[in-house]
Amino acid sequence: MDSNYIKVFGGNNIEAKRIELILKENNIVPILKDEKESARLAGFGTPQQELVEIYVYKDEEEKALTLITQLNS
């Protein structure tokens, strides 16, 4: 299966929200995948506490990774 999205971040919810804000401020629309919240809504638990993944379009990957790197510097 081919996807137009690529993962650019995986970590806790606080960092993910910071990165989401920076990406949106730079006209990149991120997709957040929160395993903990998905499991909670489905009525299950998950051993991966606080794992949030951020995906962006493949053609925005380089710009997104540059912004994330600058944020973490």
CNS distance restraints for C-alpha pairs under 8 A (distance, minus, plus):
assign (resid   4 and name CA) (resid  57 and name CA) 5.68 0.50 0.50
assign (resid   4 and name CA) (resid  58 and name CA) 5.81 0.50 0.50
assign (resid   5 and name CA) (resid  55 and name CA) 5.87 0.50 0.50
assign (resid   5 and name CA) (resid  56 and name CA) 5.25 0.50 0.50
assign (resid   5 and name CA) (resid  57 and name CA) 4.43 0.50 0.50
assign (resid   5 and name CA) (resid  58 and name CA) 5.30 0.50 0.50
assign (resid   6 and name CA) (resid  55 and name CA) 5.19 0.50 0.50
assign (resid   6 and name CA) (resid  56 and name CA) 5.62 0.50 0.50
assign (resid   6 and name CA) (resid  57 and name CA) 6.27 0.50 0.50
assign (resid   6 and name CA) (resid  58 and name CA) 5.61 0.50 0.50
assign (resid   6 and name CA) (resid  61 and name CA) 7.13 0.50 0.50
assign (resid   7 and name CA) (resid  53 and name CA) 6.88 0.50 0.50
assign (resid   7 and name CA) (resid  54 and name CA) 5.75 0.50 0.50
assign (resid   7 and name CA) (resid  55 and name CA) 4.29 0.50 0.50
assign (resid   7 and name CA) (resid  56 and name CA) 6.66 0.50 0.50
assign (resid   8 and name CA) (resid  53 and name CA) 7.68 0.50 0.50
assign (resid   8 and name CA) (resid  54 and name CA) 5.82 0.50 0.50
assign (resid   8 and name CA) (resid  55 and name CA) 5.72 0.50 0.50
assign (resid   8 and name CA) (resid  56 and name CA) 7.03 0.50 0.50
assign (resid   8 and name CA) (resid  61 and name CA) 7.06 0.50 0.50
assign (resid   8 and name CA) (resid  64 and name CA) 7.31 0.50 0.50
assign (resid   8 and name CA) (resid  65 and name CA) 6.48 0.50 0.50
assign (resid   9 and name CA) (resid  16 and name CA) 7.61 0.50 0.50
assign (resid   9 and name CA) (resid  52 and name CA) 7.98 0.50 0.50
assign (resid   9 and name CA) (resid  53 and name CA) 5.52 0.50 0.50
assign (resid   9 and name CA) (resid  54 and name CA) 5.07 0.50 0.50
assign (resid   9 and name CA) (resid  55 and name CA) 7.23 0.50 0.50
assign (resid  10 and name CA) (resid  16 and name CA) 7.67 0.50 0.50
assign (resid  10 and name CA) (resid  51 and name CA) 6.58 0.50 0.50
assign (resid  10 and name CA) (resid  52 and name CA) 5.60 0.50 0.50
assign (resid  10 and name CA) (resid  53 and name CA) 4.34 0.50 0.50
assign (resid  10 and name CA) (resid  54 and name CA) 6.46 0.50 0.50
assign (resid  11 and name CA) (resid  15 and name CA) 6.80 0.50 0.50
assign (resid  11 and name CA) (resid  16 and name CA) 6.67 0.50 0.50
assign (resid  11 and name CA) (resid  50 and name CA) 7.02 0.50 0.50
assign (resid  11 and name CA) (resid  51 and name CA) 5.23 0.50 0.50
assign (resid  11 and name CA) (resid  52 and name CA) 5.45 0.50 0.50
assign (resid  11 and name CA) (resid  53 and name CA) 6.63 0.50 0.50
assign (resid  12 and name CA) (resid  16 and name CA) 6.21 0.50 0.50
assign (resid  12 and name CA) (resid  50 and name CA) 4.78 0.50 0.50
assign (resid  12 and name CA) (resid  51 and name CA) 5.29 0.50 0.50
assign (resid  12 and name CA) (resid  52 and name CA) 5.82 0.50 0.50
assign (resid  13 and name CA) (resid  17 and name CA) 6.14 0.50 0.50
assign (resid  13 and name CA) (resid  50 and name CA) 5.85 0.50 0.50
assign (resid  13 and name CA) (resid  51 and name CA) 6.93 0.50 0.50
assign (resid  13 and name CA) (resid  52 and name CA) 5.91 0.50 0.50
assign (resid  14 and name CA) (resid  18 and name CA) 6.49 0.50 0.50
assign (resid  15 and name CA) (resid  19 and name CA) 6.23 0.50 0.50
assign (resid  16 and name CA) (resid  20 and name CA) 5.96 0.50 0.50
assign (resid  16 and name CA) (resid  52 and name CA) 6.54 0.50 0.50
assign (resid  16 and name CA) (resid  53 and name CA) 7.49 0.50 0.50
assign (resid  16 and name CA) (resid  54 and name CA) 7.18 0.50 0.50
assign (resid  17 and name CA) (resid  21 and name CA) 6.20 0.50 0.50
assign (resid  18 and name CA) (resid  22 and name CA) 6.39 0.50 0.50
assign (resid  19 and name CA) (resid  23 and name CA) 6.09 0.50 0.50
assign (resid  19 and name CA) (resid  68 and name CA) 6.56 0.50 0.50
assign (resid  19 and name CA) (resid  71 and name CA) 7.83 0.50 0.50
assign (resid  20 and name CA) (resid  24 and name CA) 6.17 0.50 0.50
assign (resid  20 and name CA) (resid  30 and name CA) 6.38 0.50 0.50
assign (resid  20 and name CA) (resid  54 and name CA) 7.82 0.50 0.50
assign (resid  21 and name CA) (resid  25 and name CA) 6.15 0.50 0.50
assign (resid  22 and name CA) (resid  26 and name CA) 6.43 0.50 0.50
assign (resid  22 and name CA) (resid  67 and name CA) 7.40 0.50 0.50
assign (resid  23 and name CA) (resid  27 and name CA) 6.47 0.50 0.50
assign (resid  23 and name CA) (resid  28 and name CA) 5.05 0.50 0.50
assign (resid  23 and name CA) (resid  29 and name CA) 6.77 0.50 0.50
assign (resid  23 and name CA) (resid  30 and name CA) 6.87 0.50 0.50
assign (resid  23 and name CA) (resid  64 and name CA) 6.63 0.50 0.50
assign (resid  23 and name CA) (resid  67 and name CA) 7.36 0.50 0.50
assign (resid  24 and name CA) (resid  28 and name CA) 5.12 0.50 0.50
assign (resid  24 and name CA) (resid  29 and name CA) 5.76 0.50 0.50
assign (resid  24 and name CA) (resid  30 and name CA) 7.26 0.50 0.50
assign (resid  28 and name CA) (resid  56 and name CA) 7.39 0.50 0.50
assign (resid  28 and name CA) (resid  60 and name CA) 7.11 0.50 0.50
assign (resid  28 and name CA) (resid  64 and name CA) 7.47 0.50 0.50
assign (resid  29 and name CA) (resid  56 and name CA) 6.70 0.50 0.50
assign (resid  30 and name CA) (resid  54 and name CA) 6.29 0.50 0.50
assign (resid  30 and name CA) (resid  55 and name CA) 5.69 0.50 0.50
assign (resid  30 and name CA) (resid  56 and name CA) 5.03 0.50 0.50
assign (resid  30 and name CA) (resid  57 and name CA) 7.97 0.50 0.50
assign (resid  31 and name CA) (resid  54 and name CA) 5.62 0.50 0.50
assign (resid  31 and name CA) (resid  55 and name CA) 5.03 0.50 0.50
assign (resid  31 and name CA) (resid  56 and name CA) 6.28 0.50 0.50
assign (resid  32 and name CA) (resid  52 and name CA) 6.71 0.50 0.50
assign (resid  32 and name CA) (resid  53 and name CA) 5.71 0.50 0.50
assign (resid  32 and name CA) (resid  54 and name CA) 4.68 0.50 0.50
assign (resid  32 and name CA) (resid  55 and name CA) 6.46 0.50 0.50
assign (resid  33 and name CA) (resid  52 and name CA) 5.62 0.50 0.50
assign (resid  33 and name CA) (resid  53 and name CA) 5.06 0.50 0.50
assign (resid  33 and name CA) (resid  54 and name CA) 6.36 0.50 0.50
assign (resid  33 and name CA) (resid  55 and name CA) 7.94 0.50 0.50
assign (resid  34 and name CA) (resid  38 and name CA) 6.14 0.50 0.50
assign (resid  34 and name CA) (resid  50 and name CA) 7.86 0.50 0.50
assign (resid  34 and name CA) (resid  51 and name CA) 6.34 0.50 0.50
assign (resid  34 and name CA) (resid  52 and name CA) 4.52 0.50 0.50
assign (resid  34 and name CA) (resid  53 and name CA) 6.51 0.50 0.50
assign (resid  35 and name CA) (resid  39 and name CA) 6.05 0.50 0.50
assign (resid  35 and name CA) (resid  46 and name CA) 7.44 0.50 0.50
assign (resid  35 and name CA) (resid  48 and name CA) 7.51 0.50 0.50
assign (resid  35 and name CA) (resid  50 and name CA) 7.92 0.50 0.50
assign (resid  35 and name CA) (resid  51 and name CA) 6.23 0.50 0.50
assign (resid  35 and name CA) (resid  52 and name CA) 6.50 0.50 0.50
assign (resid  36 and name CA) (resid  40 and name CA) 6.14 0.50 0.50
assign (resid  36 and name CA) (resid  45 and name CA) 7.32 0.50 0.50
assign (resid  36 and name CA) (resid  46 and name CA) 6.06 0.50 0.50
assign (resid  36 and name CA) (resid  48 and name CA) 7.01 0.50 0.50
assign (resid  36 and name CA) (resid  49 and name CA) 6.30 0.50 0.50
assign (resid  36 and name CA) (resid  50 and name CA) 6.39 0.50 0.50
assign (resid  36 and name CA) (resid  51 and name CA) 6.75 0.50 0.50
assign (resid  36 and name CA) (resid  52 and name CA) 7.94 0.50 0.50
assign (resid  37 and name CA) (resid  41 and name CA) 6.13 0.50 0.50
assign (resid  38 and name CA) (resid  42 and name CA) 6.25 0.50 0.50
assign (resid  39 and name CA) (resid  43 and name CA) 6.15 0.50 0.50
assign (resid  39 and name CA) (resid  44 and name CA) 4.89 0.50 0.50
assign (resid  39 and name CA) (resid  45 and name CA) 5.63 0.50 0.50
assign (resid  39 and name CA) (resid  46 and name CA) 6.29 0.50 0.50
assign (resid  40 and name CA) (resid  44 and name CA) 5.55 0.50 0.50
assign (resid  40 and name CA) (resid  45 and name CA) 6.20 0.50 0.50
assign (resid  56 and name CA) (resid  60 and name CA) 6.40 0.50 0.50
assign (resid  56 and name CA) (resid  61 and name CA) 6.36 0.50 0.50
assign (resid  56 and name CA) (resid  64 and name CA) 7.66 0.50 0.50
assign (resid  57 and name CA) (resid  61 and name CA) 6.52 0.50 0.50
assign (resid  60 and name CA) (resid  64 and name CA) 6.08 0.50 0.50
assign (resid  61 and name CA) (resid  65 and name CA) 6.05 0.50 0.50
assign (resid  62 and name CA) (resid  66 and name CA) 6.19 0.50 0.50
assign (resid  63 and name CA) (resid  67 and name CA) 6.30 0.50 0.50
assign (resid  64 and name CA) (resid  68 and name CA) 6.19 0.50 0.50
assign (resid  65 and name CA) (resid  69 and name CA) 6.02 0.50 0.50
assign (resid  66 and name CA) (resid  70 and name CA) 6.18 0.50 0.50
assign (resid  67 and name CA) (resid  71 and name CA) 6.14 0.50 0.50
assign (resid  68 and name CA) (resid  72 and name CA) 6.26 0.50 0.50
assign (resid  69 and name CA) (resid  73 and name CA) 6.22 0.50 0.50
